Amino acid sequence: MCGIVGYCGAQQAAPLLLEGLSKLEYRGYDSAGLAVREGAGEIEIVKAKGRLKELYEMTNDGRCLQGNCGIGHTRWATHGEPSVENAHPHSSDDHAVVCVHNGIIENYQELREKLLKKGYSFYSKTDTEVAAKLIDYYYKKEEKSPIAAISRAMLRIQGSYAFAILFQDQPDAIYVARKDSPLILGISGEEGYLASDVPAILNYARDVYYIGNMEIACLKKGEVAFYNVDQEPVTKEITHIKWDAQAADKAGYEHFMMKEIHEQPKAVRDTLNSVIKDGGIDFSPLGLTDELLKAFACVDIIACGSAYHAGLVAQYVIEDIAKVPVRVELASEFRYRRPILSADHLVVIISQSGETADSLAALREAKTLGAKTLAIVNVVGSSIAREADYIFYTFAGPEIAVATTKAYGAQLAACYALAVKLASVHDAIQPEEVSTLIEELKTLPEKIERVLADKERIQWFAAKFANAKDIFFIGRGLDYAISMEGSLKMKEISYIHSEAYAAGELKHGTISLIEKGTLVVGTLTQQHLYEKSTSNLMEVKSRGGYLMGLTNYGNYTLEDTADFTTYIPQTDRHFSASLAIIPLQLFGYYMSVARGLDVDKPRNLAKSVTVE
């Protein structure tokens, strides 16, 4: 989860490191710290508990720390409570080695006991301090060779990590190592940068290297060298980042989340345009020919959180129009039930960051079992993208708010395109139906804009229910999948207890929770299920529930049942999730604002979950 930055060059490092950390605070905001040095001088460490602003104040915006080489860290706590002692950077007893870390060291207790016997002492409760002292131990043992010391430590450490390391007697150099946690290195002229995610260095370096699993790198001014865990040199290719730097700024919006909600039309349009060619859908640039796609008899979709909800939508759509069986699984559970896969299975891994630890592990398991893998990811060069057999990049751009919005919308667009393509190659629908669906897909961005234009009504409704203690979201079929994502948005950023239920299951226990004034949000976009869903809302209303209805324009009879109704434009029923989710995203956003909460950085959460 945590965010890491680093800099080597001619400029003062601390202000640049703080700026980079501000672009990564979505990865964790329990504490933050810097380690900076000037040439061969002493490494100076400053740490603060709480949000990054505390570190800004302690260092006078970085001006109090002199030096042109340094590393920084913003923490999401795993081992040890948020505190100054547990904040990164961590160091060896004599400050000869200073380290920041993203990940979890699973055998840190064992390593800690062995280091205690070697005479080391510990001041924190973190697993990272163990890494710093283990590297120091091997550094002194390996005749002060940084690469050899890091390599030895990597072979002893179990778990996931991205390390950035300063050695006191190695001036103007930052050493890094990686296993299963993201890290990129950027070069611009005579300056070198490193970060967990692209937004941190987007203003300074567009040419980046992605360090591979179980690799080490040495970053200096304007140069970087790579090594494998056997200490052998490794050659890397540069990747040029095309993201718009302004996409990582608020651009006048009060919060990143609202800005990103409004960026969904573009994200959806760009994602669809990447595969819609000459009136058809072309997956050949992804390496997926029609023949390959036709050979897949089953699709397995694996994801976490909102990406999992996108997968549930995909299941309904693919099975309905392509007649291909689909199974959707939580990545965190996939490996623990001995899944049955074979060569005729296409395993689709959906992840915004491309670094989600559980999803990455599931991908590796799927490949081990002989299945082909397709990554639907937003970040070029991410771990999942590099390891998957085929890659479908979404074009959402950098997403900063912890609660995903535009990336989810782009994932839906990618799933629709996959569904239509599978339907075409399997001859499940006629060519004219394929054309009709593609034309309807192309209208989604404009229809999303129409939904956004009605946001003031949702703001008013949210203010009315800002003190709600429980909210239930219900729907049938695709509407149930939409309800699950709407409920997740609500609980993520408003801290209100929220649950999603299949509307037909109300009578099997859930309706006992409904009492006078309980807010229930009913989604009714599937016309063939409209009457049944309306009946479910009546069941709720008869027991005192307060109803918010979400349906298509034209279904005005819903106002006879619901206390408040919001509408979305008509579209093909398979694509309704892209429109229906917008009011629910806005509802969650305005509820959070009305309650005075930090919309972009909800408590206990981080943007990219790179630990299991």
Backbone hydrogen bonds, N-H to C=O, Kabsch-Sander energy under -0.5 kcal/mol:
donor,donor_aa,acceptor,acceptor_aa,energy
3,G,74,T,-2.5
5,V,72,G,-1.9
6,G,194,L,-2.0
7,Y,70,G,-2.4
8,C,192,G,-2.2
9,G,68,N,-1.9
13,A,67,G,-3.3
16,L,12,Q,-0.7
17,L,13,A,-2.7
18,L,14,A,-2.6
19,E,15,P,-2.1
20,G,16,L,-2.4
21,L,17,L,-2.6
22,S,18,L,-2.1
23,K,19,E,-1.0
23,K,20,G,-0.6
24,L,21,L,-1.2
25,E,21,L,-0.6
27,R,24,L,-2.7
28,G,25,E,-1.6
30,D,75,R,-3.3
31,S,75,R,-0.6
32,A,48,A,-2.4
33,G,73,H,-2.1
34,L,46,V,-2.7
35,A,71,I,-2.5
36,V,44,E,-2.3
37,R,69,C,-2.5
39,G,37,R,-0.6
41,G,38,E,-2.5
44,E,36,V,-3.0
44,E,42,E,-0.6
46,V,34,L,-2.3
48,A,32,A,-2.7
50,G,30,D,-2.9
54,E,51,R,-1.8
55,L,51,R,-0.6
55,L,52,L,-0.7
56,Y,52,L,-2.0
57,E,53,K,-2.2
58,M,54,E,-2.2
59,T,55,L,-1.7
60,N,57,E,-0.9
61,D,56,Y,-3.0
63,R,60,N,-1.7
64,C,59,T,-2.5
65,L,62,G,-1.1
66,Q,64,C,-0.7
68,N,37,R,-0.6
69,C,37,R,-1.2
70,G,7,Y,-2.2
71,I,35,A,-2.3
72,G,5,V,-2.5
73,H,33,G,-2.2
74,T,3,G,-2.1
75,R,31,S,-3.0
77,A,75,R,-0.5
80,G,78,T,-0.7
87,A,83,S,-0.9
87,A,84,V,-0.5
90,H,99,C,-2.9
92,S,97,V,-2.2
95,H,92,S,-1.7
98,V,166,L,-2.6
99,C,90,H,-3.5
100,V,164,A,-2.0
102,N,162,A,-1.6
104,I,160,S,-0.8
106,E,104,I,-0.8
106,E,158,Q,-2.4
107,N,158,Q,-0.9
108,Y,105,I,-1.1
111,L,107,N,-2.1
112,R,108,Y,-2.8
113,E,109,Q,-2.2
114,K,110,E,-1.7
115,L,111,L,-2.3
116,L,112,R,-2.3
117,K,113,E,-1.5
118,K,114,K,-0.9
119,G,116,L,-1.4
120,Y,115,L,-2.3
131,A,127,D,-1.2
132,A,128,T,-2.1
133,K,129,E,-2.0
134,L,130,V,-2.3
135,I,131,A,-2.6
136,D,132,A,-1.8
137,Y,133,K,-2.2
138,Y,134,L,-2.1
139,Y,135,I,-2.4
140,K,136,D,-2.2
141,K,137,Y,-1.3
142,E,138,Y,-2.7
143,E,140,K,-0.5
144,K,139,Y,-2.4
145,S,142,E,-0.6
149,A,145,S,-2.6
150,I,146,P,-2.7
151,S,147,I,-2.4
152,R,148,A,-2.4
153,A,149,A,-2.2
154,M,150,I,-2.7
155,L,151,S,-1.6
156,R,152,R,-0.8
156,R,153,A,-0.9
157,I,153,A,-2.0
160,S,104,I,-2.2
161,Y,179,K,-2.9
162,A,102,N,-1.1
163,F,177,A,-2.8
164,A,100,V,-1.7
165,I,175,Y,-3.4
166,L,98,V,-2.8
168,Q,96,A,-2.8
170,Q,167,F,-1.9
172,D,39,G,-0.5
173,A,170,Q,-0.7
174,I,219,L,-2.5
175,Y,165,I,-2.6
176,V,217,A,-2.6
177,A,163,F,-1.5
178,R,215,E,-1.7
179,K,161,Y,-3.3
181,S,161,Y,-0.7
184,I,195,A,-2.9
185,L,209,Y,-2.4
186,G,193,Y,-2.7
187,I,207,D,-2.1
188,S,191,E,-2.2
191,E,188,S,-1.6
192,G,8,C,-3.1
193,Y,186,G,-2.9
194,L,6,G,-1.9
195,A,184,I,-2.1
196,S,4,I,-1.6
200,A,197,D,-1.0
201,I,198,V,-1.9
202,L,198,V,-0.8
204,Y,201,I,-1.9
205,A,201,I,-2.8
207,D,187,I,-0.5
208,V,206,R,-0.7
208,V,239,T,-2.9
209,Y,185,L,-3.4
211,I,183,L,-1.1
211,I,209,Y,-0.7
214,M,178,R,-2.1
215,E,178,R,-0.9
215,E,212,G,-1.0
216,I,227,Y,-3.1
217,A,176,V,-2.5
218,C,225,A,-2.5
219,L,174,I,-3.4
219,L,217,A,-0.5
220,K,218,C,-0.5
220,K,223,E,-2.7
222,G,220,K,-0.6
223,E,220,K,-1.3
225,A,218,C,-1.9
226,F,234,V,-0.6
227,Y,216,I,-2.9
228,N,232,E,-2.4
229,V,214,M,-0.9
231,Q,228,N,-2.4
234,V,226,F,-2.4
239,T,208,V,-3.1
241,I,206,R,-3.0
241,I,239,T,-0.5
247,A,244,D,-1.6
248,A,245,A,-1.6
249,D,246,Q,-1.8
253,Y,250,K,-2.0
259,K,255,H,-1.8
260,E,256,F,-2.9
261,I,257,M,-2.2
262,H,258,M,-1.9
263,E,259,K,-0.8
264,Q,261,I,-1.2
267,A,263,E,-2.3
268,V,264,Q,-3.0
269,R,265,P,-2.5
270,D,266,K,-3.0
271,T,267,A,-1.9
272,L,268,V,-2.5
273,N,269,R,-2.7
274,S,270,D,-1.0
275,V,272,L,-1.7
276,I,272,L,-2.1
277,K,275,V,-0.8
277,K,280,G,-2.4
280,G,277,K,-2.0
282,D,275,V,-3.3
282,D,280,G,-0.6
283,F,281,I,-0.6
286,L,283,F,-1.3
287,G,284,S,-1.9
288,L,283,F,-1.7
289,T,287,G,-0.9
293,L,289,T,-2.4
294,K,290,D,-2.4
295,A,291,E,-1.1
296,F,292,L,-0.6
296,F,293,L,-1.1
297,A,295,A,-0.5
297,A,344,D,-2.0
298,C,344,D,-1.3
299,V,325,P,-2.4
300,D,346,L,-2.5
301,I,299,V,-0.5
301,I,327,R,-3.1
302,I,300,D,-0.5
302,I,348,V,-3.0
303,A,329,E,-1.8
307,A,304,C,-1.2
308,Y,304,C,-0.8
308,Y,305,G,-0.5
309,H,305,G,-1.4
310,A,306,S,-2.2
311,G,307,A,-1.9
312,L,308,Y,-1.8
313,V,309,H,-1.9
314,A,310,A,-2.3
315,Q,311,G,-2.1
316,Y,312,L,-1.7
317,V,313,V,-2.2
318,I,314,A,-3.2
319,E,315,Q,-2.1
320,D,316,Y,-1.7
321,I,317,V,-2.5
322,A,318,I,-2.5
323,K,318,I,-0.8
323,K,319,E,-0.5
324,V,318,I,-0.7
327,R,299,V,-2.3
329,E,301,I,-3.1
331,A,303,A,-2.5
333,E,330,L,-1.6
334,F,330,L,-1.6
335,R,331,A,-0.6
336,Y,333,E,-1.3
337,R,334,F,-1.0
338,R,335,R,-0.6
341,L,339,P,-0.7
345,H,342,S,-1.8
346,L,298,C,-2.5
347,V,345,H,-0.7
347,V,372,K,-3.1
348,V,300,D,-3.4
348,V,346,L,-0.6
349,I,347,V,-0.6
349,I,374,L,-2.7
350,I,302,I,-1.9
350,I,348,V,-0.6
351,S,349,I,-0.5
351,S,376,I,-2.4
357,A,609,V,-2.2
360,L,356,T,-2.7
361,A,357,A,-2.3
362,A,358,D,-2.1
363,L,359,S,-2.3
364,R,360,L,-2.0
365,E,361,A,-2.1
366,A,362,A,-2.6
367,K,363,L,-2.3
368,T,364,R,-2.1
369,L,365,E,-1.7
370,G,367,K,-1.3
371,A,366,A,-2.1
372,K,345,H,-1.6
374,L,347,V,-2.9
375,A,390,Y,-2.9
376,I,349,I,-3.0
376,I,374,L,-0.5
377,V,375,A,-0.7
377,V,392,F,-1.2
378,N,351,S,-0.7
378,N,352,Q,-1.7
379,V,352,Q,-0.6
380,V,378,N,-0.6
382,S,379,V,-1.6
384,I,354,G,-2.8
386,R,382,S,-2.5
387,E,383,S,-1.8
388,A,384,I,-1.9
389,D,373,T,-0.6
390,Y,373,T,-2.0
392,F,375,A,-3.5
393,Y,391,I,-0.6
394,T,377,V,-2.8
400,I,398,P,-0.5
402,V,600,D,-2.0
404,T,402,V,-0.6
409,G,405,T,-2.2
410,A,406,K,-2.3
411,Q,407,A,-2.1
412,L,408,Y,-2.3
413,A,409,G,-1.9
414,A,410,A,-2.2
415,C,411,Q,-2.4
416,Y,412,L,-2.6
417,A,413,A,-2.2
418,L,414,A,-2.2
419,A,415,C,-2.4
420,V,416,Y,-2.7
421,K,417,A,-2.3
422,L,418,L,-2.6
423,A,419,A,-2.4
424,S,420,V,-2.0
425,V,421,K,-2.5
426,H,422,L,-2.0
427,D,424,S,-1.3
428,A,423,A,-2.3
429,I,423,A,-0.9
433,E,430,Q,-0.8
434,V,430,Q,-1.9
435,S,431,P,-2.2
436,T,432,E,-2.0
437,L,433,E,-2.4
438,I,434,V,-2.3
439,E,435,S,-2.4
440,E,436,T,-2.0
441,L,437,L,-2.4
442,K,438,I,-1.8
443,T,439,E,-0.6
443,T,440,E,-1.1
444,L,440,E,-0.6
444,L,441,L,-1.3
447,K,443,T,-1.8
448,I,444,L,-2.6
449,E,445,P,-1.9
450,R,446,E,-1.4
451,V,447,K,-1.7
452,L,448,I,-2.2
453,A,449,E,-1.3
454,D,451,V,-1.6
455,K,452,L,-1.5
457,R,454,D,-0.8
458,I,454,D,-0.7
459,Q,455,K,-2.1
460,W,456,E,-2.2
461,F,457,R,-2.0
462,A,458,I,-2.6
463,A,459,Q,-2.1
464,K,460,W,-1.3
465,F,461,F,-1.1
465,F,462,A,-0.6
466,A,463,A,-0.8
468,A,465,F,-2.0
471,I,497,H,-1.9
472,F,519,L,-2.1
473,F,499,E,-2.9
474,I,521,V,-2.8
475,G,501,Y,-1.2
479,D,476,R,-1.9
480,Y,477,G,-1.2
481,A,477,G,-1.2
482,I,478,L,-2.2
483,S,479,D,-2.2
484,M,480,Y,-1.9
485,E,481,A,-1.5
486,G,482,I,-2.5
487,S,483,S,-2.6
488,L,484,M,-2.0
489,K,485,E,-2.4
490,M,486,G,-1.9
491,K,487,S,-2.5
492,E,488,L,-2.5
493,I,489,K,-1.6
494,S,490,M,-2.1
495,Y,490,M,-0.5
495,Y,491,K,-0.9
496,I,490,M,-0.6
497,H,469,K,-1.0
499,E,471,I,-1.9
501,Y,473,F,-2.8
503,A,475,G,-2.3
505,E,502,A,-2.7
506,L,503,A,-1.4
508,H,505,E,-1.7
509,G,506,L,-0.8
510,T,505,E,-0.7
511,I,506,L,-2.5
512,S,509,G,-1.5
513,L,510,T,-2.4
514,I,511,I,-1.3
517,G,544,G,-2.9
518,T,515,E,-2.4
519,L,470,D,-0.8
520,V,546,Y,-2.7
521,V,472,F,-3.4
522,G,520,V,-0.6
522,G,548,M,-2.9
523,T,474,I,-2.4
523,T,521,V,-0.5
524,L,522,G,-0.5
524,L,550,L,-3.4
527,Q,525,T,-0.9
529,L,526,Q,-2.2
530,Y,527,Q,-1.1
533,S,529,L,-2.5
534,T,530,Y,-2.5
535,S,531,E,-2.0
536,N,532,K,-1.6
537,L,533,S,-1.9
538,M,534,T,-2.0
539,E,535,S,-1.8
540,V,536,N,-1.6
541,K,537,L,-2.8
542,S,538,M,-2.5
543,R,540,V,-1.3
544,G,541,K,-2.1
545,G,540,V,-2.0
546,Y,518,T,-3.1
547,L,545,G,-0.5
548,M,520,V,-2.6
549,G,547,L,-0.5
549,G,564,F,-3.3
550,L,522,G,-2.4
551,T,566,T,-1.9
552,N,524,L,-0.7
553,Y,568,I,-2.4
555,N,552,N,-2.0
556,Y,554,G,-1.2
558,L,555,N,-1.5
559,E,556,Y,-1.5
560,D,557,T,-1.7
561,T,558,L,-1.7
562,A,558,L,-3.1
563,D,547,L,-1.4
564,F,547,L,-1.5
566,T,549,G,-2.6
568,I,551,T,-1.9
575,F,572,D,-2.3
576,S,573,R,-1.0
578,S,575,F,-1.2
579,L,576,S,-1.0
580,A,576,S,-3.0
581,I,577,A,-2.0
582,I,579,L,-0.9
584,L,580,A,-0.9
585,Q,581,I,-2.6
586,L,582,I,-2.6
587,F,583,P,-2.4
588,G,584,L,-2.2
589,Y,585,Q,-2.3
590,Y,586,L,-3.0
591,M,587,F,-2.0
592,S,588,G,-2.0
593,V,589,Y,-2.3
594,A,590,Y,-2.5
595,R,591,M,-1.4
596,G,593,V,-1.7
597,L,592,S,-2.3
599,V,597,L,-1.1
605,L,602,P,-1.4
607,K,26,Y,-2.4
609,V,607,K,-0.6
610,T,608,S,-1.2
